[in-house]
């Protein structure tokens, strides 16, 4: 058996892998490149969301128009993610990663210079075309660099920006919008992106692309528009608070039909855009099923607390972001531990423990959330939820990747990112509608007096005193739906591997930091 190549930069070797299965300096250097790119793209989503109200005033545009600053970015992500696996094989992951960061940085600079709502939306789409490729390309680089024995640990590294983004984004965005300028929510990406490009050029090994790869054009025609239409329809249905209206229903149905058509083709084509036949492996199927249900329920639940802080408790965006920080702190405690345990004992046991903690935490919110619940109590539950999250998301992704061979990782990473994106859209749309309907029902006796209540809206104290209780009850009620979805996620999670995988076959293909 040929020994794995030593990690190296573009100019030469770094050093041999660390003994005992830990992450050596070479892999940690690659991880820093990936985290810089990932945290830039993930932070951008939450930072921009905070600025939506200010952008409506800046460009004298209605909210329905400015909302496309966020929606256009998401649709661009959905359009470009499917080609990432093919592009990584065809052009090389280092090249693809640097191109994606470059597009994102250029889009950020242009967005910061935007002169109208339409120009800002166009530049956000350009950002999304780059941002959609950053995470799957980065995950591929890092998992191939570390090899199958250390996938759990590297997934923990990738998970840092996923967890810190929603926490730091509102804080950073609130400060920039309030004290600097909305333009700096985009300009802030320039120095981060430039550093990431420089480090990637120096640290990552030169690509060796596969010239024989062909793009699955029919699959691309089915999947990219299908995902875009599906996500748009779900977002529109949530915005209208009614999924049966034609504006949301038609694109949702069209998108679903196109995605189903892609699935049929992918299972029969010789070289599909995304190899869904990987789902025939129990670990990949179980991880994918767990991720669908967990991401939909958890990300939907994550939507509730910041809305509660802003609508029921009257907190601003910056203060709400600070109140959400305990979750990130909890995840930072358990994420490294969860990664090491995943590599040592297998992901199944780690994920089940993490999910139990998350379910109990979300149930805790459903039990204690009232109009005057102590911030300390809410922060404590949020911290515990972070502990569970640190042992759930990344070990689940590691379960899907641990048993794959080197050349299978790019398309598996692409598939997992699509699953994550669609599941998050499903969850947030569903929870948004459930909350909106319950709020409307609870506030009906007040003659619609609560219709003014919303983020950034000023509600007279006399009205707020009357509706705060019914509004809190609506949030409480909606949390129970999230609990129910989380419980369903235990079914596929029970099928996750409960022992360390046999990586002998994968080791034969392992070439740390060799990008194909």
C-alpha positions as CSV (number, residue, x, y, z in Angstrom):
1,X,0.0,0.0,0.0
2,X,1.4,3.4,-0.9
3,X,2.0,5.6,2.1
4,X,-0.1,8.9,2.2
5,X,1.7,11.9,1.0
6,X,2.8,14.4,3.7
7,X,0.9,17.7,3.9
8,X,2.5,20.4,2.0
9,X,2.1,24.0,0.8
10,X,2.4,25.2,-2.8
11,X,6.1,25.5,-2.1
12,X,6.9,22.3,-0.2
13,X,6.0,20.0,2.7
14,X,4.8,21.3,6.0
15,X,5.4,18.4,8.3
16,X,4.2,14.9,9.0
17,X,0.8,14.2,10.4
18,X,0.6,14.5,14.1
19,X,0.8,11.2,16.0
20,X,-2.2,9.8,17.7
21,X,-4.8,11.0,15.1
22,X,-4.7,14.6,16.2
23,X,-4.8,17.5,13.7
24,X,-1.2,18.4,12.7
25,X,0.0,21.9,11.8
26,X,-0.5,21.3,8.1
27,X,-4.2,20.4,8.5
28,X,-4.7,23.2,10.9
29,X,-3.3,25.7,8.4
30,X,-5.7,24.4,5.8
31,X,-8.5,24.6,8.3
32,X,-7.7,28.3,8.9
33,X,-8.1,29.0,5.1
34,X,-11.4,27.2,5.1
35,X,-12.8,28.8,8.2
36,X,-11.9,32.3,7.0
37,X,-13.9,31.8,3.8
38,X,-16.8,30.0,5.5
39,X,-17.2,32.6,8.3
40,X,-17.1,35.4,5.8
41,X,-20.0,33.9,3.7
42,X,-22.1,32.8,6.7
43,X,-21.7,36.0,8.7
44,X,-22.7,38.0,5.6
45,X,-26.2,36.4,5.7
46,X,-27.0,37.4,9.3
47,X,-25.3,40.8,9.1
48,X,-27.4,41.8,6.0
49,X,-30.6,40.6,7.7
50,X,-30.1,43.2,10.5
51,X,-29.8,46.0,7.9
52,X,-33.0,45.3,5.9
53,X,-35.0,48.1,7.7
54,X,-32.2,50.6,7.2
55,X,-31.9,49.7,3.5
56,X,-35.6,50.4,2.9
57,X,-35.0,53.9,4.2
58,X,-31.7,54.4,2.3
59,X,-33.2,53.5,-1.1
60,X,-36.7,54.7,-0.5
61,X,-37.9,51.2,-1.5
62,X,-40.7,49.0,0.0
63,X,-39.8,46.1,2.2
64,X,-41.1,43.7,-0.5
65,X,-38.3,45.0,-2.9
66,X,-35.5,45.2,-0.3
67,X,-36.3,41.7,0.9
68,X,-34.8,40.5,-2.4
69,X,-31.4,41.6,-1.1
70,X,-31.6,38.5,1.1
71,X,-33.8,36.3,-1.2
72,X,-31.6,36.9,-4.3
73,X,-28.5,35.8,-2.4
74,X,-30.3,32.6,-1.3
75,X,-31.5,31.8,-4.8
76,X,-28.0,32.3,-6.2
77,X,-26.7,29.9,-3.6
78,X,-29.3,27.3,-4.7
79,X,-28.4,27.8,-8.3
80,X,-24.6,27.4,-8.0
81,X,-24.2,24.7,-5.3
82,X,-25.2,21.8,-7.6
83,X,-22.2,22.4,-10.0
84,X,-19.7,22.5,-7.2
85,X,-18.9,18.8,-7.1
86,X,-18.4,18.7,-10.9
87,X,-16.3,21.9,-10.9
88,X,-14.1,20.6,-8.0
89,X,-13.3,17.5,-10.0
90,X,-12.9,19.3,-13.4
91,X,-10.9,22.3,-12.3
92,X,-9.5,21.4,-8.9
93,X,-10.8,22.4,-5.4
94,X,-8.0,24.9,-4.7
95,X,-8.8,26.8,-7.9
96,X,-12.5,26.6,-7.3
97,X,-12.2,27.7,-3.7
98,X,-10.1,30.8,-4.7
99,X,-12.5,31.7,-7.6
100,X,-15.5,31.5,-5.2
101,X,-13.8,33.7,-2.6
102,X,-12.8,36.1,-5.4
103,X,-16.4,36.4,-6.7
104,X,-17.7,36.9,-3.2
105,X,-15.2,39.7,-2.5
106,X,-15.9,41.4,-5.8
107,X,-19.7,41.1,-5.1
108,X,-19.1,42.5,-1.6
109,X,-17.2,45.5,-2.9
110,X,-19.8,46.3,-5.5
111,X,-22.7,45.9,-3.0
112,X,-21.0,48.4,-0.7
113,X,-20.9,50.8,-3.6
114,X,-24.5,50.2,-4.7
115,X,-26.4,53.3,-5.7
116,X,-30.0,51.8,-5.9
117,X,-32.0,48.9,-4.7
118,X,-31.8,47.1,-8.0
119,X,-28.0,47.5,-8.2
120,X,-27.7,46.2,-4.7
121,X,-29.8,43.1,-5.5
122,X,-27.8,42.4,-8.6
123,X,-24.5,42.6,-6.7
124,X,-25.9,40.3,-3.9
125,X,-26.7,37.7,-6.6
126,X,-23.0,37.9,-7.7
127,X,-22.0,37.4,-4.0
128,X,-24.3,34.4,-3.8
129,X,-22.7,32.8,-6.9
130,X,-19.4,32.9,-5.0
131,X,-20.8,32.2,-1.6
132,X,-22.6,29.0,-2.7
133,X,-19.3,27.3,-3.7
134,X,-17.3,28.4,-0.6
135,X,-18.7,25.9,1.9
136,X,-18.8,22.7,-0.2
137,X,-15.4,23.4,-1.7
138,X,-14.0,24.2,1.7
139,X,-15.5,21.0,3.3
140,X,-14.0,19.0,0.4
141,X,-10.5,20.5,0.9
142,X,-10.5,20.0,4.6
143,X,-11.9,16.4,4.7
144,X,-9.5,15.3,2.0
145,X,-6.6,17.0,3.9
146,X,-7.3,15.2,7.2
147,X,-8.3,11.8,5.8
148,X,-11.2,9.5,7.1
149,X,-9.7,8.9,10.5
150,X,-10.0,12.6,11.5
151,X,-13.2,13.6,9.8
152,X,-15.0,14.2,13.1
153,X,-12.4,16.7,14.2
154,X,-12.3,18.6,10.9
155,X,-16.1,18.7,10.8
156,X,-15.9,20.4,14.2
157,X,-13.6,23.0,12.7
158,X,-16.0,23.6,9.8
159,X,-18.8,23.9,12.3
160,X,-17.3,26.9,14.0
161,X,-18.5,29.5,11.5
162,X,-21.9,27.7,11.1
163,X,-22.6,28.3,14.8
164,X,-20.8,31.6,15.3
165,X,-22.3,33.2,12.2
166,X,-25.9,33.5,13.6
167,X,-24.5,34.7,16.9
168,X,-21.9,37.2,15.8
169,X,-23.8,38.4,12.7
170,X,-26.6,40.4,14.5
171,X,-24.0,41.9,16.9
172,X,-21.6,43.0,14.2
173,X,-24.4,44.1,11.9
174,X,-26.2,46.1,14.6
175,X,-23.0,47.9,15.5
176,X,-22.1,48.7,11.8
177,X,-25.5,49.9,10.9
178,X,-26.0,52.0,14.0
179,X,-22.6,53.5,14.5
180,X,-20.7,53.3,11.1
181,X,-22.6,52.8,7.8
182,X,-24.7,50.1,6.2
183,X,-22.1,50.0,3.4
184,X,-19.6,48.4,5.9
185,X,-21.7,45.3,6.3
186,X,-20.3,44.5,2.8
187,X,-16.9,46.3,2.9
188,X,-16.0,44.2,6.0
189,X,-15.6,41.2,3.8
190,X,-12.8,42.7,1.7
191,X,-9.9,42.3,4.2
192,X,-11.1,38.8,5.3
193,X,-11.4,37.7,1.7
194,X,-8.0,39.1,0.7
195,X,-6.3,37.3,3.6
196,X,-8.2,34.0,2.8
197,X,-7.0,34.3,-0.9
198,X,-3.4,34.9,0.1
199,X,-3.4,32.0,2.6
200,X,-5.0,29.7,0.1
201,X,-2.5,30.5,-2.5
202,X,0.4,29.8,-0.2
203,X,-0.9,26.8,1.8
204,X,-3.0,24.7,-0.5
205,X,-1.3,22.3,-2.9
206,X,-1.5,22.9,-6.6
207,X,-4.5,21.3,-8.3
208,X,-4.4,18.2,-10.5
209,X,-7.8,18.4,-12.3
210,X,-9.4,15.5,-14.1
211,X,-9.8,16.3,-17.7
212,X,-12.2,13.6,-18.5
213,X,-15.1,14.9,-16.3
214,X,-18.2,16.0,-18.2
215,X,-20.9,18.3,-16.8
216,X,-24.3,16.6,-16.5
217,X,-26.2,19.3,-18.5
218,X,-29.7,17.7,-18.2
219,X,-29.2,17.2,-14.5
220,X,-28.1,20.8,-14.1
221,X,-31.2,22.1,-16.1
222,X,-33.4,20.1,-13.7
223,X,-31.7,20.7,-10.3
224,X,-30.5,24.3,-10.3
225,X,-33.8,25.9,-11.5
226,X,-35.7,23.3,-9.4
227,X,-34.0,24.3,-6.2
228,X,-34.3,28.0,-6.9
229,X,-38.0,27.7,-7.6
230,X,-38.6,25.5,-4.6
231,X,-36.8,27.9,-2.2
232,X,-38.5,30.9,-3.8
233,X,-41.9,29.3,-3.4
234,X,-41.3,28.4,0.2
235,X,-40.0,31.9,1.0
236,X,-43.0,33.5,-0.8
237,X,-45.5,31.3,1.0
238,X,-43.9,32.2,4.4
239,X,-44.0,35.9,3.4
240,X,-47.7,35.7,2.5
241,X,-48.4,33.5,5.6
242,X,-50.3,31.1,3.2
243,X,-48.7,28.3,1.1
244,X,-51.9,27.8,-0.9
245,X,-51.8,31.2,-2.7
246,X,-50.6,30.9,-6.4
247,X,-47.7,33.3,-5.9
248,X,-46.0,30.7,-3.6
249,X,-47.7,27.5,-4.6
250,X,-46.9,27.5,-8.3
251,X,-43.1,27.9,-8.0
252,X,-43.1,25.4,-5.1
253,X,-44.8,22.8,-7.1
254,X,-42.7,23.5,-10.3
255,X,-39.5,23.3,-8.2
256,X,-40.6,20.1,-6.5
257,X,-41.4,18.5,-9.9
258,X,-38.0,19.5,-11.3
259,X,-36.1,18.2,-8.3
260,X,-38.0,14.9,-8.5
261,X,-37.1,14.7,-12.1
262,X,-33.5,15.2,-11.2
263,X,-33.7,12.4,-8.6
264,X,-35.0,10.0,-11.2
265,X,-32.2,11.0,-13.7
266,X,-29.5,10.9,-11.0
267,X,-30.4,7.3,-10.1
268,X,-30.1,6.2,-13.7
269,X,-27.5,8.4,-15.4
270,X,-23.9,7.1,-15.8
271,X,-22.3,10.3,-14.5
272,X,-24.9,12.3,-12.7
273,X,-24.4,15.9,-11.4
274,X,-24.8,14.6,-7.8
275,X,-24.4,10.8,-7.2
276,X,-27.5,10.0,-5.2
277,X,-26.4,6.3,-5.4
278,X,-24.2,7.2,-2.4
279,X,-27.5,7.1,-0.4
280,X,-27.5,3.3,-0.9
281,X,-24.9,3.3,1.9
282,X,-26.6,3.1,5.3
283,X,-24.3,5.7,6.9
284,X,-24.9,8.3,4.2
285,X,-28.7,7.6,4.1
286,X,-29.0,7.7,7.9
287,X,-27.0,11.0,8.1
288,X,-29.0,12.6,5.3
289,X,-32.3,11.7,6.9
290,X,-31.2,12.9,10.3
291,X,-29.9,16.2,8.7
292,X,-33.2,16.9,6.9
293,X,-35.3,16.6,10.0
294,X,-32.8,18.1,12.4
295,X,-31.9,21.1,10.3
296,X,-35.6,21.8,9.5
297,X,-36.6,21.7,13.1
298,X,-33.6,23.3,14.7
299,X,-33.1,26.2,12.3
300,X,-36.8,26.8,12.4
301,X,-36.6,27.0,16.2
302,X,-33.6,29.3,16.0
303,X,-35.8,31.8,14.2
304,X,-38.1,32.1,17.2
305,X,-35.9,33.5,20.0
306,X,-34.5,36.6,18.2
307,X,-38.1,37.4,17.1
308,X,-39.3,36.9,20.6
309,X,-36.6,39.3,22.0
310,X,-37.5,42.0,19.4
311,X,-41.3,41.7,19.3
312,X,-42.3,40.7,22.8
313,X,-39.4,42.2,24.8
314,X,-38.7,45.2,22.7
315,X,-35.0,44.6,22.3
316,X,-33.0,46.0,19.4
317,X,-31.0,44.0,16.9
318,X,-27.7,44.5,18.7
319,X,-29.0,43.6,22.1
320,X,-30.8,40.6,20.7
321,X,-27.6,39.4,19.2
322,X,-25.8,39.7,22.5
323,X,-28.6,37.7,24.2
324,X,-28.1,34.9,21.7
325,X,-24.4,34.6,22.4
326,X,-24.7,31.8,25.1
327,X,-25.6,29.3,22.4
328,X,-22.3,29.9,20.6
329,X,-20.4,29.6,23.8
330,X,-22.1,26.3,24.6
331,X,-21.3,24.9,21.2
332,X,-17.7,26.0,21.5
333,X,-17.4,23.9,24.6
334,X,-18.7,20.6,23.1
335,X,-17.7,20.9,19.4
336,X,-14.1,19.9,19.8
337,X,-15.1,17.1,22.2
338,X,-17.8,15.9,19.9
339,X,-15.3,15.8,17.0
340,X,-12.8,13.7,18.9
341,X,-15.4,11.3,20.2
342,X,-16.8,10.9,16.7
343,X,-13.4,9.7,15.4
344,X,-12.9,7.5,18.5
345,X,-16.2,5.8,19.0
346,X,-18.3,6.6,15.9
347,X,-20.9,9.3,15.4
348,X,-24.0,7.4,16.4
349,X,-23.7,7.7,20.1
350,X,-22.4,11.3,20.0
351,X,-25.3,12.5,17.8
352,X,-28.0,10.7,20.0
353,X,-26.6,12.4,23.2
354,X,-26.5,15.8,21.5
355,X,-30.0,15.4,20.1
356,X,-31.4,14.5,23.6
357,X,-29.8,17.7,24.9
358,X,-31.2,19.8,22.1
359,X,-34.8,18.3,22.4
360,X,-34.8,19.0,26.2
361,X,-33.6,22.6,25.6
362,X,-36.2,23.4,22.9
363,X,-38.9,21.8,25.2
364,X,-37.5,24.1,28.0
365,X,-38.2,27.1,25.9
366,X,-41.7,25.8,25.2
367,X,-42.2,25.4,29.0
368,X,-40.8,28.7,30.4
369,X,-41.2,31.3,27.6
370,X,-43.5,34.0,28.9
371,X,-43.8,37.8,28.5
372,X,-41.5,38.4,31.5
373,X,-39.2,35.3,31.6
374,X,-35.8,36.1,33.0
375,X,-33.1,36.7,30.4
376,X,-30.8,34.7,32.7
377,X,-33.1,31.7,32.5
378,X,-33.4,32.0,28.7
379,X,-29.6,32.4,28.4
380,X,-29.0,29.3,30.5
381,X,-31.3,27.2,28.3
382,X,-29.7,28.6,25.2
383,X,-26.2,27.7,26.5
384,X,-27.4,24.1,27.1
385,X,-28.9,24.0,23.6
386,X,-25.5,25.1,22.3
387,X,-23.9,22.2,24.2
388,X,-26.2,19.8,22.4
389,X,-25.7,21.5,19.0
390,X,-22.0,21.1,19.2
391,X,-22.5,17.3,19.5
392,X,-25.1,17.0,16.7
393,X,-24.6,18.9,13.4
394,X,-21.0,18.2,12.5
395,X,-20.9,14.6,13.8
396,X,-23.9,13.9,11.6
397,X,-22.1,15.3,8.6
398,X,-19.0,13.3,9.6
399,X,-21.1,10.1,9.6
400,X,-21.9,10.6,5.9
401,X,-18.3,11.3,4.9
402,X,-16.2,8.9,7.1
403,X,-16.7,5.8,5.0
404,X,-16.3,7.6,1.6
405,X,-13.3,7.3,-0.7
406,X,-11.2,10.3,-1.6
407,X,-12.9,11.0,-5.0
408,X,-16.4,10.6,-3.6
409,X,-16.0,13.5,-1.1
410,X,-16.6,16.5,-3.4
411,X,-20.0,15.3,-4.6
412,X,-21.0,14.1,-1.1
413,X,-20.1,17.5,0.3
414,X,-22.2,19.1,-2.5
415,X,-25.2,16.8,-1.7
416,X,-25.0,17.5,2.0
417,X,-24.8,21.3,1.5
418,X,-27.9,21.1,-0.8
419,X,-29.7,19.0,1.9
420,X,-28.8,21.6,4.5
421,X,-29.9,24.6,2.4
422,X,-33.3,23.1,1.4
423,X,-34.0,21.7,5.0
424,X,-33.2,25.1,6.5
425,X,-35.6,26.8,4.0
426,X,-38.3,24.3,4.7
427,X,-37.9,24.6,8.5
428,X,-37.8,28.4,8.6
429,X,-40.8,28.7,6.2
430,X,-42.9,26.2,8.2
431,X,-42.1,27.7,11.6
432,X,-42.7,31.2,10.3
433,X,-46.2,30.3,9.1
434,X,-47.1,28.4,12.2
435,X,-46.0,31.4,14.4
436,X,-47.8,33.9,12.2
437,X,-51.0,31.9,12.3
438,X,-50.9,31.5,16.1
439,X,-50.1,35.2,16.6
440,X,-53.1,36.1,14.4
441,X,-55.3,33.8,16.4
442,X,-54.1,35.0,19.8
443,X,-54.3,38.7,18.8
444,X,-57.7,38.5,17.2
445,X,-59.6,39.4,20.4
446,X,-57.6,42.6,20.5
447,X,-59.0,43.7,17.1
448,X,-55.7,43.5,15.3
449,X,-54.0,45.9,17.8
450,X,-50.9,43.8,17.6
451,X,-50.5,44.1,13.9
452,X,-47.9,46.8,14.5
453,X,-45.7,44.5,16.6
454,X,-42.6,43.5,14.7
455,X,-38.9,43.9,14.6
456,X,-38.0,47.6,14.4
457,X,-41.6,48.7,14.9
458,X,-42.7,51.1,17.7
459,X,-45.8,49.9,19.6
460,X,-47.5,52.1,22.1
461,X,-46.9,50.8,25.7
462,X,-50.6,50.6,26.4
463,X,-51.1,48.2,23.5
464,X,-47.9,46.2,24.2
465,X,-48.9,45.6,27.9
466,X,-52.1,44.0,26.6
467,X,-50.7,41.8,23.8
468,X,-47.3,40.8,25.3
469,X,-48.8,37.8,27.1
470,X,-50.8,36.4,24.1
471,X,-47.8,37.0,21.8
472,X,-45.5,35.1,24.2
473,X,-48.0,32.3,24.2
474,X,-47.8,32.1,20.4
475,X,-44.0,31.7,20.6
476,X,-44.4,29.0,23.3
477,X,-47.0,27.1,21.2
478,X,-44.7,27.2,18.1
479,X,-41.8,25.8,20.0
480,X,-43.8,22.6,20.6
481,X,-44.0,22.0,16.9
482,X,-40.2,22.2,16.7
483,X,-39.9,19.7,19.5
484,X,-42.2,17.3,17.6
485,X,-40.0,17.6,14.4
486,X,-36.8,17.0,16.5
487,X,-38.2,13.9,18.0
488,X,-38.8,12.5,14.5
489,X,-35.1,13.0,13.7
490,X,-34.3,10.3,16.2
491,X,-35.6,7.7,13.8
492,X,-32.9,8.0,11.2
493,X,-30.3,8.9,13.9
494,X,-30.7,5.5,15.4
495,X,-29.3,4.0,12.2
496,X,-26.0,6.1,12.4
497,X,-22.8,4.0,12.9
498,X,-22.1,3.5,16.6
499,X,-18.5,2.4,16.2
500,X,-15.4,3.8,14.5
501,X,-15.6,3.0,10.8
502,X,-13.2,0.7,9.1
503,X,-11.2,3.2,7.0
504,X,-8.8,0.7,5.4
505,X,-10.3,1.2,1.9
506,X,-10.5,4.9,2.3
507,X,-6.9,5.1,3.5
508,X,-5.7,3.7,0.2
509,X,-7.1,6.8,-1.5
510,X,-6.1,9.2,1.2
511,X,-3.8,12.0,-0.1
512,X,-3.8,14.8,2.5
513,X,-4.1,18.2,0.9
514,X,-3.9,16.7,-2.6
515,X,-6.7,18.4,-4.4
516,X,-8.4,16.6,-7.3
